[in-house]
Amino acid sequence: MTNLAGKVALVTGSTSGIGLGIARKLAANGAHVLLNGFGDVDGALALVREATVSASQKVAHHGADMSRAAEIEQMMGYCADALGPADVLVNNAGIQHVAPVEEFSPEKWDQILAINLSSTFHTTRLALPSMRARNWGRIVNVASVHGLVASAQKAAYVAAKHGVIGFTKVTALETARTGITCNAICPGWVLTPLVQKQVEARAALQHTSLEDARLGLLSEKQPSAEFVTPDDLADLVLFLCSDAGRQIRGAAWNMDGGWTAQ
Ligand code: NAD
């Protein structure tokens, strides 16, 4: 257990997948949690409330679109007013789009850069002043193995995730003499709705079953041949939030079943 009682955690893109797993784990360790994201908001709120360990913990949601700086600013203000300024900021919202460079839609490029990269800059610049005032903070940016290595057809995603790791290092340097740390985590394949879409596309293209498509996807890149889970990643976030993580600064920590060891 990491004691986050009284701390406020903001997790972007936390109505589903990895973000929801992280939000639940932070709640289970005592934090107040502000969720963000689209889709089944009530379901996500219920799961995170269920994970709390004290009746005094606050759990709320803000629907800011992470591609819009003004909405991000509103969300940060709402967080400070309703729960308190964020002590733990997990930049997790992200989308994927797959196409060769010459067929990649410029609109999709802009959208992926905005959601997967620029939102991290906006939340961080807005969270840092109050973290500095309290001389404590944990910023965890959910990058990807695609922040470290590339795959074909993922130009915008790979560019954005490499950018997230660069931004993480700058933030870590600028906060190095404070109680604020900033790190990136780099998951390999995690079976979330984001990846399920790629499994379905692969099954359709190769006329195979979903199970064969899942195994095919894994065996190409991930030596463990097993998916990483949101719960595994949430434990890594929790570790980075703990006292033991206080001198981990500017890391890009992979949890990828061996993908980037190759
Ligand atoms: P997911 O699709 O399950 O969840 C994405 C979340 O982001 C959802 O809550 C969604 O509502 C939210 N979101 C999407 N667009 C948004 C927007 N404009 N504004 C606010 N919220 C928005 O995906 P996931 O697999 O859990 O991915 C989470 C993060 O992990 C992403 O940054 C992704 O790049 C990264 N990642 C995923 C994998 C994987 O294999 N699934 C691997 C490496 C990294």
Residues whose N, C-alpha, C, O or C-beta is under 5 A from the ligand:
A	BS01	NAD	G13 S14 T15 S16 G17 I18 G19 N36 G37 F38 G39 A64 D65 M66 S67 N92 A93 G94 I115 V142 A143 S144 V145 P187 G188 W189 V190 T192 P193 L194 V195
